[in-house]
Amino acid sequence: MTTLRTLKTIATRSQDTLLQDAIGAAALVVMLVVALHLPAFV
């Protein structure tokens, strides 16, 4: 129960930047996928 409470507290405190963090994480995933498929194009 403590872990869930901690995660909820973190999400509540960082509500301002949560969307920006999600966009940044998605951008990193896209760059990783592109980098892994890049040798197939060369």
ZIMO-V700714 format. One line per field, one symbol per residue. ss: DSSP state (H for helix, E for strand, C for the rest). phi: phi as a letter, one per 30 degrees, with the letter a starting at -180 (. if undefined). burial: + if it has 24 or more other ideal C-beta (glycine too) atoms within 12 Angstrom, else -. A space follows every 10 residues. Layout:
BEGIN
ss=???
phi=???
burial=???
END
This chain:
BEGIN
ss=CHHHHHHHHH HHHCCCCHHH HHHHHHHHHH HHHHHHHHHH HC
phi=.ddddddddd dddcddcddd dddddddddd ddddddcddd dd
burial=---------- ---------- ---------- ---------- --
END
